[in-house]
Amino acid sequence: MTEYGRGPGSEPWHPDDPLYGDGGWGGQQAAQQAQQSYGGQPQYHPQQPQQQYGDWGRGEQHGYGDQSYPQYDEYGQQYAPQQPQQPQHQAPQQHQQPQYDQNGWPTGSYPQDPYAGGPQDPYAQQPAPYGGEQSDYYGAPEAYPPPEPPGRRRPEPEREPEPGTDWDPGPDQGEHAFFAGGDDEDGRDGEPDDRRGRGERRGGGDRRGGGKEKKRRSGLACLVVVAVFGGGLAGVSYFGYQFYQDRFGSAPDFAGSGNGEQVTVTIPKGSGGYAIGQVLKKMGVVKSVDAFVAAQAANPDGKNIQDGVYTLQKEMSAASAVELMLSPKSRDNLIIAEGKRNAAVYELIDARLEVEKGTTAKVAETRWKTLGLPDWAVNHPNVKDPLEGFLFPSSYAAAKGQKPEDVLRQMVARATEKYESLDFETKAKSLGLEGPWELVTVASLVQAEGKTHDDFRKMSEVIYNRLKPTNTETNQKLQFDSTFNYLLGQSEIDISESEINSNPDPYNTYTNKGLPPGPIGNPGDDALQAALKPTRDGWMYFVATDGMDKTEFAKTIAEHQRLVDKFNASRGN
């Protein structure tokens, strides 16, 4: 129905209608009031004559050309027009049937539409004149309320609470159907029978009798939910704690100085704090690598931990392990002293590895080419032991279970590294030697003949002076007792001239000019430095005047003889 009281008929809209296309909520207003827009501001329009639309006050409306039109309901059905509302004691009016011309247009006039509102509100509904007998198309429960202008819209009425069911949902009537033991079938009790399955209609009468079983199911469901969520929470908490400990917590560590069980730990050369910690953790000494690294960094002397063999205890705190490794009590390395001959070193290795005596010497004799000697240290004639001079004096990790060749390889590598660092290949030529092999030999002689470190440089000069071609004092013969003792595998002081002069071995420097075929021992750092930097004082002779610790030097043969007499006097000869 439109705001002019006409039903939604199929007749065309009159083109002269002054309100054609007006879709506002207010409709036609009274002449004395200005139209209002939605924003509340007055709108001014030209006023149109109202008489051509009928008299609102008389409840009568005329169409175009004084024609009346039939009334239609919202479904397009025609219904009889009604008379204006009369007092309730008045009897209802008789209905008039509409008349139509030959073209199908209605003829005659009809009373005002009883549902049409006044000019102030064209949408206002009027009471039915027949005591409520007129059908209300908006009164169905499923229908929406009729549209109203914005100014007259009322808030929706509150919904009435749903009627209670005939079963007890428990103390909490708002609980979810899942926890109340409900299922999809219970939620469909209110559906019509024709929307349920045949099985539901047949068994519907017994559904409400399973309340106890549903409550038992609801308790089990709650237990399952609690278990799942509890397990998930426990897992998240565990991994969260582990993440925190890894990132921000202290590293795992033992307490105390150990459980009393000793263990031998070998630390490789060049190992840093992390590598040392890995070895200790593997042997059960410390609980974690991070704990050891932190303890080493906290100790002012922590960086002084060296490679070698340590005797420690299992399950030590990281701090106590660091402290013990810095103490000489924990060191269990194989110590090679300066000047030791290879024969003595082999015996030390056998004892440390707890192998049969002579095992290491046999390995050195048969496998010396595989132990890492530099190229300049091989293929020298008349050499008694190719490894002599290459078992560098130092501390080595050697313990039971290791192989002799592994220990020897460590020593050769250490000596080779040392000689390369001192640039022996280059400096040997500057000293008048044929190569680094001879320079190692000179250093071994300095180490064997010198009694103190203060003597080494003077001893080095004596060697170089006797090797000179211009030497007429000894005719380029070194005449060292140490080389003869090496030849015999002994360390004697009292050697007769007849014995020395009768032995033609290449290592006998009394009968042979120049250096022996190779080194006669393993020189240390001081002897190596002395071989590189001899004195320039002209020393040609020396004598151990006390036979033990004191060495005196001379430049001439006469001075040398006085030193010999002094030595004989000390011996009682």
ABEGO torsion letter per residue (X at the ends): XBAAGBBBBABBBBAABAABGBABAAEBBBAABBBBBAAGBBBBBBBBBAAAAEBAAAGBBBBBGGBBBBBBBAAGBBBBBBBBBBBAABBBBBBBBBBBBAAGBBBEBBBBBAABBBAABAABBBBBAAGGABBBAAABAABBBBBBBAAABBBBBBBBBBBBBABBAEABAABBAAAAGBBAAAAAAABBAAABBAAAAAAAAAAAAAAAAAAAAAAAAAAAAAAAAAAAAAAAAAAAAAAAAAAABBBBBBBEAEAGBBBBBBBBBGBBAAAAAAAAAAAGABABAAAAAAAAAABAAAAABBBEBBBBBBGBBAAAAAAAAABAAABABBBBBBGBBAAAAAAAAAAAAGBBBGAAAAAAAAAAAAAGBBAAABGBBGBABAABGABBBBBBBBBBGBBAAAAAAAAAAAAAAAAAAAGAAAAAAAAGBAEAAAAAAAAAAAAAABABAAAAAAAAAAAAAAABAABAAAGGBAGBAAAAAAAAGBBBABBBAAAAAABABAABAAABBEBBABBAEBBBAAAAAAAABBBAAGBABBBBAAGAABBBBBABAAAAAAAAAAAAAAAGX
